[in-house]
Amino acid sequence: MIDTTGFTSQVRLPEGGKIVPFFYGHLALMNLNEFDQQTKETIPNWLDRLKNQTHMGPSFTGLYYGKPMLSFGIIPIWPGLAEAWMIPDKDIDTVTIPLCRCARQFFSWAETTMQLRRIQIIVRSSNVRATKWAEFLYFEKESSMKAFGPTGETHFMYRRLNHGRTIWGRGRSGSNDGKSD
């Protein structure tokens, strides 16, 4: 089990904002965007799969005055590699910037705490907002995966490599210098 207090105690959010451990019930209180709603309707046992993810790695929900606005987490695949997931409320616009910064801090924290070389995330190609979100979080588009998603749509694989960025006030020794992938 990963101690997440180092992350939750250092996150800065606006008044009314709070980060709490993810609970699948948060999703019932969220207004899903059209992409996440379609995924929910297409994948059998969608909620059960998300419940299982809470036990696979650290996951959180960003609340704004008690309303869940963003749920996110990371699932270790093997040492040095993890896959991230995020589900935003469709009305996240009220707190987009603070929660984007919080998510960016989360990935930096995860790189250090979980000793990750790579974090990957899969984004539906037609979800322009999600592709911009991934890029804001320092993910880079790596490939296009045709007929990948549950609806057969093209998805993009994004990756974030830890090139020894300064994370939580310290660097990483022995990491890639960023000159090669």
C-alpha positions in Angstrom: 0.0 0.0 0.0 1.3 3.4 -0.9 1.2 6.2 1.7 -0.6 9.0 0.0 -0.5 11.6 2.8 2.6 13.2 1.2 0.5 14.0 -1.8 -2.7 15.0 -0.1 -1.0 17.2 2.5 0.9 19.3 -0.1 -1.8 20.0 -2.7 -3.0 23.6 -3.0 -6.6 24.1 -4.0 -8.9 27.1 -3.9 -11.3 27.8 -1.1 -13.9 25.0 -1.2 -11.5 22.6 -2.8 -10.4 19.3 -1.3 -8.7 16.1 -2.4 -10.1 12.8 -0.9 -9.5 9.2 -1.5 -11.5 8.0 -4.5 -14.8 6.2 -3.8 -16.8 4.8 -6.6 -19.9 6.5 -5.2 -18.3 9.8 -6.3 -19.1 8.9 -9.9 -22.9 8.8 -9.1 -22.6 12.4 -8.0 -20.8 13.5 -11.2 -22.3 14.7 -14.5 -20.3 12.7 -17.0 -19.3 14.3 -20.3 -20.6 12.6 -23.5 -17.4 10.6 -24.0 -17.4 9.1 -20.5 -21.1 8.6 -20.6 -20.8 6.6 -23.8 -17.9 4.6 -22.3 -20.0 3.8 -19.3 -22.9 2.6 -21.5 -20.6 0.5 -23.7 -18.4 -1.3 -21.2 -20.1 -4.1 -19.3 -19.6 -3.8 -15.5 -18.0 -0.3 -15.9 -18.6 0.6 -12.3 -17.2 -2.7 -11.0 -14.1 -2.2 -13.0 -13.6 1.3 -11.5 -14.2 -0.2 -8.0 -11.4 -2.7 -8.7 -9.1 0.1 -9.8 -9.2 1.7 -6.3 -7.4 -1.3 -5.0 -4.8 -1.4 -7.7 -3.1 1.9 -7.0 -3.6 5.4 -5.5 -6.7 7.2 -6.6 -8.4 10.4 -5.6 -11.4 12.7 -6.2 -11.2 16.4 -6.3 -14.2 18.0 -4.6 -15.4 21.5 -4.9 -17.7 22.5 -2.1 -18.4 18.8 -1.6 -19.2 18.0 -5.3 -16.9 15.6 -7.0 -15.4 17.4 -10.0 -12.5 15.0 -11.0 -11.6 11.4 -10.1 -8.2 10.1 -11.1 -5.7 7.5 -10.3 -2.8 5.4 -11.4 -2.4 1.7 -11.8 1.1 0.1 -11.6 1.7 -2.3 -14.5 5.2 -3.5 -13.5 8.1 -1.8 -11.8 8.8 1.6 -13.5 5.5 1.6 -15.5 2.0 2.7 -14.6 -1.2 3.6 -16.4 -3.3 6.6 -15.4 -7.0 7.2 -15.6 -9.2 10.3 -15.1 -12.9 11.0 -15.1 -13.9 14.7 -15.0 -17.3 16.1 -14.3 -18.7 17.8 -17.4 -19.0 21.0 -15.5 -15.3 21.0 -14.4 -14.8 24.5 -16.0 -15.4 26.2 -12.6 -12.2 24.7 -11.2 -10.3 23.5 -14.3 -7.0 25.3 -13.6 -6.6 24.3 -9.9 -7.6 20.7 -10.6 -5.2 20.5 -13.6 -2.4 21.7 -11.4 -3.4 19.2 -8.7 -3.3 16.4 -11.3 0.0 17.6 -12.5 1.3 17.5 -8.9 -0.1 14.0 -8.5 1.8 12.6 -11.5 5.0 14.2 -10.2 4.4 12.8 -6.8 3.7 9.3 -8.3 6.9 9.4 -10.4 8.9 9.8 -7.2 6.9 7.8 -4.7 6.3 4.9 -7.1 9.8 5.2 -8.8 8.2 5.4 -12.3 10.1 5.9 -15.5 6.9 6.0 -17.5 3.2 6.8 -17.0 0.8 6.2 -19.9 -2.7 7.2 -20.6 -5.1 6.3 -23.4 -7.3 9.1 -24.8 -10.1 8.9 -27.3 -8.9 10.8 -30.4 -12.2 12.6 -30.8 -12.1 14.0 -27.3 -10.2 17.2 -28.0 -10.6 18.4 -24.4 -9.0 15.2 -23.0 -6.0 15.4 -25.5 -5.4 19.0 -24.4 -5.7 17.9 -20.7 -3.1 15.2 -21.3 -0.7 17.6 -22.9 -1.1 20.1 -20.0 -0.1 17.3 -17.7 3.2 16.8 -19.6 2.0 13.7 -21.5 3.2 13.4 -25.1 1.3 11.7 -27.9 3.2 8.5 -28.8 0.9 6.6 -31.1 -2.5 6.3 -32.7 -4.4 3.0 -32.0 -7.0 2.3 -34.7 -10.2 0.5 -33.7 -9.0 0.4 -30.1 -11.8 1.7 -27.8 -15.0 0.0 -26.7 -16.8 1.7 -29.6 -14.1 0.9 -32.1 -12.9 4.4 -32.2 -9.3 5.5 -32.7 -7.5 6.3 -29.4 -4.1 7.9 -28.8 -1.5 6.5 -26.4 0.1 9.3 -24.5 3.2 8.9 -22.3 5.0 10.9 -19.7 8.6 9.9 -19.2 10.4 10.9 -16.0 13.6 12.5 -17.3 14.9 13.4 -13.8 12.6 16.5 -13.4 12.8 18.0 -10.0 9.9 16.4 -8.2 8.7 17.4 -4.8 12.0 19.4 -4.2 14.5 16.7 -5.2 15.8 15.2 -8.4 16.1 11.6 -9.5 19.5 10.0 -9.8 20.2 7.6 -12.6 17.3 8.8 -14.7 17.2 9.4 -18.4 18.7 12.8 -19.4 15.8 13.5 -21.7 17.8 13.3 -24.9 16.4 10.0 -26.0 13.2 8.0 -25.6 
